[in-house]
């Protein structure tokens, strides 16, 4: 019964929100189409503005992985992560998640393909993927595009959140399935 209710909610939630927002806008006499096209135009301008920051970040990620720094960092952290029940195979995905959601998702897919969806590694990778944010992506792209020059505390807070969500994913998976 619960599954049927959740399936129904997930099927209808987005169309219902779109319909309610549109209905509310019409009731408030908002010119919906012109406001939408104006927003799309601003979105395109923002996309063009963030391209240099995005390019720089993706180049830095490529250099980080190609240089072997990712492998070195994982080797250094492996003794600590084994103490908390985190398989070392998760580390590259956990590190990459703070930089790039797409790269992290690719690593998660590789882990799930290699170890399976019912493995501890597959479960931790899946839960961790859905529970963190791309901290450096946000700083490089969004803060860079609006001219924020001092993001020091934002980075620390974002990385602390990433670490907390990874630890929570490890803890929850280890309690629920092992």
N, C-alpha and C positions, 0 to 999 in steps of 0.2 A: 504494500500500500504506500509506504513512504517513498519508494522508488518511483512509483507512478506519479505521485504528487510533485516530486522534484523534477521529473521529466517534463511534466506539464508546465511548471514554473519556468524551467530553462527554455522551453520552446517559445513561450509567449512573452517573456520578460522584455526583450529588446523591442519587438514590434509594439508592445503596449507602451513602453516609455516613449518611443518615437511618436506614436499617435497622441499620447497625452501632452507632450511638449508642443506638438503642432497645434493641437486643439487649444491649449492655453495661449499660444501666440496669436491664434486667430481671434480668440475672445478678447485679447488685449489690443487688437487692431494693429498688430505688428506685420509689416509686409514681409512675409516669411521667405519668399523666393529671393527678393533683393538683399535681404539680410544674409541669407545663405550664400549667395554668390559673392557678396562683399567679404564674408569670412573665408571663403575658398581663395579669393584673391590675396588676402592677407596671409593665408597659410602657404601659398606658393611663394610669396616674397620671403617669408621666414625660411622656407626650405632652401631657397637660393642663398640666403644669408648664412646658413649653418654649414654649407658644403665644405668650406675650408677647414672648419673645426672637426667635422666628421672625417675628412680625409686624413688630417693629422693624427687623429686618434686611431684610425684603422691601420695606418702605417706604423705607429708605435706598437700596436698589438702584434702585428706581423713580425717586427724586429724582436720583440720580447720572446715570442715563441721560436723563431728561427735561430736566435742566438744560443738557445739552450738554457736561458735563464729560468724558463718555466720548469724544466726538468730538475734543475739545480734547486730551485725553491721547494719543489715537491719533495725532493730527497731530504732536504733540511727539516721540513715540517713533519715528515712521516713518523718519527718516533713519538712526537707529541700527539698526533692524531690517532695513532694506534692505542694510546692510553684512554681516549674518550670513546672508542668504538667506531671510529671512522676509517673505513678502508682507504688505503692510499690512492686507489684508482679514482676516487672522488675528487681529489685535490685539484687537478687541472681544471675541472669544470667549476669547482668552487671559487678558484682564483679568477678564472675568466669571466665569471658571472658579473663581477664588479666592473668589467670593462665592456663586454659586448653580449647582449642577450642572444643574438643569432649564433655567435661562436659557441656560447655556452650550451645553447639548445642542440647544436650539432654534436658537441661532446657528449651530452646526455643521450642522444639517439644512438651514438656509438657504444656507450656503456650498456644501454638497454639491449642493443643488438648482440653484444658480446656476452653479457652475463644473464640476460633475460629479465622479464618484467617482474618475476616473482622472487628475484634474488635480493639480498640486502643492499647490494650496490645499486641495482636498478631502482629500488624503492627510495633509497636515500637521494639518488640523483634526481628522481622525479619530484620528490617533495621539495628538495633544495631549489630546483629550477623554478618552481612556482612561488617561492617564498622570499626571494631576494630582489634587489634592484640593481640596475646598471649605474652604479655611483659615478664612475669616471666618465661614462657617456653623458650623463646629465650635466656634470660639471663642464666638460669640454664643449658640448653642443649647446645646451640651453643657456647656461650661465655665460658662456663665451659670446653667444649671439646677442645677448642684451647688455654686454659690457661689464659684467661683474668681475672684478679683478682680484678680490680677496675671498677665495672660497675655502680657506683653510679649515674652518670649523665645519663647514658643510661636508667636506671630504671625510673628516674624522667621524662625524655623526653617521654618514652613509656607510662607512666601512664597519663601524660598530654595529649598525643595523644588519649589515650583511653577515657579520660573524654571528650575531645573535640568532638570525634566522637559520644559518647553517647548523649551529649547535642544537637548535630546537628541532630541525629536521632529523638530525642524527638521533637525538634523544627519543623523539616520538616514534620513529621507525624501529629503533632498538627495543622500545617497550611494547609496541603493538605487534611486531612480527617475530621477535626473537627472544 
